[in-house]
Amino acid sequence: MQDPLENRLAVMVAAATDDQISADDVLAARHSLAALGVTSLSLIRLVDAIEDEFGVDVDPGLVDDFANLVADVAGRLR
């Protein structure tokens, strides 16, 4: 069973890419988001969306690694 935060962030990645990359692809990936095809513009959109939805500052250096992104956001929500 997936973590709800992880699922929500995967959906947000998909939205930031205009669904060119699915949430399922993000969750199954073993590579960076860039390796999946997420562009730098999509990463910026993702950071903005996360900051707006969760009210936390996101370290842009962690955004490309999905596992680190999930851990960073989870840590900021505690």
N, CA and C atoms as a LAMMPS dump frame, in Angstrom:
ITEM: TIMESTEP
0
ITEM: NUMBER OF ATOMS
234
ITEM: BOX BOUNDS ff ff ff
-5.0000000000000000e+02 5.0000000000000000e+02
-5.0000000000000000e+02 5.0000000000000000e+02
-5.0000000000000000e+02 5.0000000000000000e+02
ITEM: ATOMS id mol type element x y z
1 1 1 N 0.846 -1.191 0
2 1 2 C 0 0 0
3 1 3 C 0.883 1.243 0
4 2 1 N 0.585 2.152 -0.889
5 2 2 C 1.377 3.37 -1.017
6 2 3 C 1.001 4.38 0.062
7 3 1 N 1.967 5.171 0.415
8 3 2 C 1.774 6.271 1.347
9 3 3 C 0.906 7.343 0.673
10 4 1 N -0.098 7.886 1.372
11 4 2 C -0.957 8.914 0.758
12 4 3 C -0.182 10.139 0.268
13 5 1 N 0.831 10.561 1.013
14 5 2 C 1.634 11.704 0.579
15 5 3 C 2.394 11.372 -0.698
16 6 1 N 2.974 10.187 -0.738
17 6 2 C 3.704 9.75 -1.931
18 6 3 C 2.767 9.723 -3.144
19 7 1 N 1.569 9.19 -2.954
20 7 2 C 0.587 9.165 -4.042
21 7 3 C 0.216 10.565 -4.492
22 8 1 N -0.024 11.456 -3.533
23 8 2 C -0.42 12.825 -3.88
24 8 3 C 0.691 13.534 -4.642
25 9 1 N 1.923 13.357 -4.198
26 9 2 C 3.045 13.998 -4.891
27 9 3 C 3.23 13.421 -6.291
28 10 1 N 2.999 12.135 -6.465
29 10 2 C 3.099 11.527 -7.801
30 10 3 C 2.04 12.109 -8.732
31 11 1 N 0.837 12.318 -8.211
32 11 2 C -0.227 12.943 -9.001
33 11 3 C 0.172 14.378 -9.355
34 12 1 N 0.816 15.061 -8.428
35 12 2 C 1.261 16.428 -8.684
36 12 3 C 2.359 16.476 -9.746
37 13 1 N 3.237 15.477 -9.751
38 13 2 C 4.258 15.397 -10.808
39 13 3 C 3.563 15.221 -12.151
40 14 1 N 2.589 14.323 -12.205
41 14 2 C 1.857 14.1 -13.458
42 14 3 C 1.193 15.393 -13.927
43 15 1 N 0.56 16.115 -13.013
44 15 2 C -0.092 17.376 -13.371
45 15 3 C 0.919 18.409 -13.859
46 16 1 N 2.082 18.458 -13.222
47 16 2 C 3.119 19.424 -13.619
48 16 3 C 3.65 19.141 -15.018
49 17 1 N 3.516 17.89 -15.467
50 17 2 C 3.961 17.513 -16.815
51 17 3 C 2.799 17.464 -17.796
52 18 1 N 1.65 18.006 -17.384
53 18 2 C 0.431 17.944 -18.208
54 18 3 C 0.104 16.499 -18.582
55 19 1 N 0.32 15.614 -17.625
56 19 2 C 0.035 14.179 -17.748
57 19 3 C 0.829 13.472 -18.848
58 20 1 N 1.96 14.047 -19.235
59 20 2 C 2.842 13.351 -20.174
60 20 3 C 3.531 12.187 -19.474
61 21 1 N 3.657 12.28 -18.161
62 21 2 C 4.208 11.206 -17.336
63 21 3 C 3.144 10.888 -16.301
64 22 1 N 2.773 9.633 -16.2
65 22 2 C 1.691 9.272 -15.284
66 22 3 C 2.191 9.144 -13.85
67 23 1 N 1.262 9.266 -12.921
68 23 2 C 1.596 9.076 -11.51
69 23 3 C 2.129 7.663 -11.282
70 24 1 N 1.57 6.685 -11.969
71 24 2 C 2.048 5.302 -11.839
72 24 3 C 3.499 5.175 -12.29
73 25 1 N 3.863 5.878 -13.376
74 25 2 C 5.251 5.86 -13.846
75 25 3 C 6.184 6.466 -12.806
76 26 1 N 5.741 7.542 -12.182
77 26 2 C 6.546 8.196 -11.147
78 26 3 C 6.762 7.245 -9.973
79 27 1 N 5.693 6.593 -9.536
80 27 2 C 5.784 5.682 -8.389
81 27 3 C 6.634 4.455 -8.686
82 28 1 N 6.646 4.011 -9.933
83 28 2 C 7.396 2.812 -10.306
84 28 3 C 8.848 3.105 -10.671
85 29 1 N 9.17 4.364 -10.888
86 29 2 C 10.501 4.738 -11.387
87 29 3 C 11.594 4.445 -10.382
88 30 1 N 12.708 4.045 -10.909
89 30 2 C 13.915 3.83 -10.11
90 30 3 C 14.985 4.861 -10.471
91 31 1 N 14.59 5.839 -11.282
92 31 2 C 15.516 6.854 -11.771
93 31 3 C 15.004 8.237 -11.379
94 32 1 N 15.784 9.229 -11.692
95 32 2 C 15.392 10.608 -11.4
96 32 3 C 14.18 10.996 -12.242
97 33 1 N 13.51 12.045 -11.812
98 33 2 C 12.386 12.537 -12.593
99 33 3 C 12.846 13.022 -13.966
100 34 1 N 14.031 13.612 -14.029
101 34 2 C 14.568 14.053 -15.318
102 34 3 C 14.751 12.869 -16.261
103 35 1 N 15.191 11.739 -15.721
104 35 2 C 15.365 10.538 -16.544
105 35 3 C 14.021 10.035 -17.071
106 36 1 N 12.948 10.334 -16.347
107 36 2 C 11.605 9.977 -16.82
108 36 3 C 11.111 10.929 -17.904
109 37 1 N 11.78 12.077 -18.025
110 37 2 C 11.376 13.054 -19.02
111 37 3 C 10.764 14.311 -18.453
112 38 1 N 10.826 14.474 -17.135
113 38 2 C 10.298 15.693 -16.511
114 38 3 C 11.269 16.834 -16.817
115 39 1 N 10.752 17.896 -17.409
116 39 2 C 11.593 19.028 -17.797
117 39 3 C 11.843 19.958 -16.621
118 40 1 N 12.793 20.847 -16.779
119 40 2 C 13.081 21.817 -15.719
120 40 3 C 11.881 22.732 -15.48
121 41 1 N 11.148 23.08 -16.522
122 41 2 C 9.946 23.898 -16.355
123 41 3 C 8.898 23.142 -15.536
124 42 1 N 8.745 21.856 -15.8
125 42 2 C 7.793 21.05 -15.027
126 42 3 C 8.214 20.948 -13.571
127 43 1 N 9.514 20.866 -13.311
128 43 2 C 10 20.815 -11.933
129 43 3 C 9.682 22.111 -11.2
130 44 1 N 9.8 23.238 -11.886
131 44 2 C 9.452 24.531 -11.287
132 44 3 C 7.963 24.581 -10.987
133 45 1 N 7.149 24.107 -11.919
134 45 2 C 5.702 24.05 -11.696
135 45 3 C 5.377 23.156 -10.505
136 46 1 N 6.096 22.056 -10.385
137 46 2 C 5.894 21.128 -9.28
138 46 3 C 6.222 21.787 -7.94
139 47 1 N 7.35 22.461 -7.864
140 47 2 C 7.74 23.15 -6.633
141 47 3 C 6.668 24.157 -6.238
142 48 1 N 6.199 24.955 -7.194
143 48 2 C 5.157 25.943 -6.904
144 48 3 C 3.882 25.274 -6.395
145 49 1 N 3.492 24.181 -7.02
146 49 2 C 2.268 23.482 -6.624
147 49 3 C 2.39 22.898 -5.219
148 50 1 N 3.539 22.31 -4.916
149 50 2 C 3.749 21.732 -3.583
150 50 3 C 3.727 22.824 -2.527
151 51 1 N 4.424 23.92 -2.794
152 51 2 C 4.46 25.014 -1.822
153 51 3 C 3.064 25.6 -1.6
154 52 1 N 2.292 25.72 -2.676
155 52 2 C 0.93 26.251 -2.544
156 52 3 C 0.022 25.294 -1.78
157 53 1 N 0.077 24.019 -2.117
158 53 2 C -0.845 23.052 -1.502
159 53 3 C -0.515 22.749 -0.046
160 54 1 N 0.769 22.59 0.256
161 54 2 C 1.159 22.159 1.587
162 54 3 C 1.661 23.283 2.483
163 55 1 N 1.9 24.456 1.908
164 55 2 C 2.364 25.584 2.701
165 55 3 C 3.758 25.394 3.274
166 56 1 N 4.605 24.688 2.534
167 56 2 C 5.98 24.454 2.973
168 56 3 C 6.94 24.934 1.887
169 57 1 N 8.144 25.271 2.299
170 57 2 C 9.191 25.597 1.335
171 57 3 C 9.841 24.296 0.89
172 58 1 N 10.046 24.175 -0.404
173 58 2 C 10.65 22.972 -0.97
174 58 3 C 12.062 23.297 -1.421
175 59 1 N 12.997 22.44 -1.074
176 59 2 C 14.379 22.582 -1.519
177 59 3 C 14.438 22.148 -2.987
178 60 1 N 14.649 23.076 -3.922
179 60 2 C 14.669 22.716 -5.338
180 60 3 C 15.713 21.653 -5.682
181 61 1 N 16.744 21.544 -4.877
182 61 2 C 17.773 20.542 -5.124
183 61 3 C 17.302 19.116 -4.88
184 62 1 N 16.189 18.966 -4.17
185 62 2 C 15.67 17.626 -3.874
186 62 3 C 14.541 17.196 -4.799
187 63 1 N 14.082 18.089 -5.626
188 63 2 C 12.882 17.818 -6.415
189 63 3 C 13.096 16.717 -7.446
190 64 1 N 14.259 16.623 -8.044
191 64 2 C 14.466 15.655 -9.123
192 64 3 C 14.485 14.211 -8.621
193 65 1 N 14.808 13.994 -7.37
194 65 2 C 14.805 12.643 -6.797
195 65 3 C 13.503 12.472 -6.023
196 66 1 N 12.586 11.673 -6.553
197 66 2 C 11.243 11.586 -5.987
198 66 3 C 11.247 11.102 -4.541
199 67 1 N 12.048 10.109 -4.231
200 67 2 C 12.093 9.584 -2.854
201 67 3 C 12.56 10.668 -1.883
202 68 1 N 13.573 11.432 -2.265
203 68 2 C 14.048 12.523 -1.413
204 68 3 C 12.999 13.625 -1.287
205 69 1 N 12.285 13.886 -2.371
206 69 2 C 11.227 14.893 -2.337
207 69 3 C 10.138 14.49 -1.348
208 70 1 N 9.705 13.246 -1.413
209 70 2 C 8.669 12.761 -0.498
210 70 3 C 9.145 12.894 0.947
211 71 1 N 10.377 12.469 1.202
212 71 2 C 10.92 12.541 2.57
213 71 3 C 11.037 13.984 3.049
214 72 1 N 11.461 14.882 2.161
215 72 2 C 11.608 16.287 2.528
216 72 3 C 10.254 16.914 2.871
217 73 1 N 9.258 16.687 2.023
218 73 2 C 7.94 17.254 2.283
219 73 3 C 7.353 16.651 3.558
220 74 1 N 7.48 15.35 3.722
221 74 2 C 6.959 14.7 4.932
222 74 3 C 7.606 15.283 6.186
223 75 1 N 8.908 15.515 6.138
224 75 2 C 9.611 16.09 7.282
225 75 3 C 9.173 17.503 7.598
226 76 1 N 8.823 18.256 6.575
227 76 2 C 8.39 19.638 6.777
228 76 3 C 6.952 19.721 7.278
229 77 1 N 6.175 18.667 7.066
230 77 2 C 4.785 18.651 7.513
231 77 3 C 4.631 18.228 8.962
232 78 1 N 5.699 17.708 9.545
233 78 2 C 5.611 17.245 10.951
234 78 3 C 5.744 18.378 11.901
